[in-house]
Amino acid sequence: MKFEAIQKETFILDPKNNMAHRSIQSGIRKDPRTGRNSRIWHFMTNKWDKPDFEKLIA
């Protein structure tokens, strides 16, 4: 089984930074079993709020 991954780079004008040029790294991966593609963005951060488990238990 061969997993295919293609690296891409996108250039945008960033409205948060006075329309300065910015590059964003991404990747396209293909699932060999289903043939479906997915796009992986590397600019997003995974910052999740810690859940309040006390509320779930009560």
N, C-alpha and C positions, 0 to 999 in steps of 0.2 A: 504494500500500500504506500503510495507516494503522496505526501502532503505538499501542496504548492503554496508558496508565499511570495508575493511581489511587493517590493518596497516602493513607495511613492512619496513625492514631496509636493505640497500645494503652497502657492504664494497668494497672500491676501493683503488687502489694505485694512489695517486694524483700527476700527473706530474708537477703541478704548485708549489708543496711543496716538491720537492726532493723525489718524490715517497713514501711519508709518507702514512700510512694507514688512511683512512677517512671513516666515516659512513654517509650515506645519508638517511634521512627519506622520505618515500613515502607512498602513499595510493592507493588502487584500489577500485573504486566505480562502482557499477552495477546499471543501470537504470532499475527499475522493469517494466516499460512500454515497452521499446524497447529491453531489454535484452543485451544492449551494455555495454561494460566495458570502463572505462577511468582511466588513471593513473595520479595521482596528485603528482608532485614533490615539496618538500618544500625547496629545496636549491636555487631555482631561486628567484631573487629579481625583483620586479616590478618597475623598474626605467625607466620612459618614459620621453622623451624630450617634453617640453611644445610646442604645435604647434604655429606657427606665424599666428594668426588670421587676421592680416592686409593683408597678402598676399592672403588669401582666399576671403576677402571682395573686394579687388581691382580688 
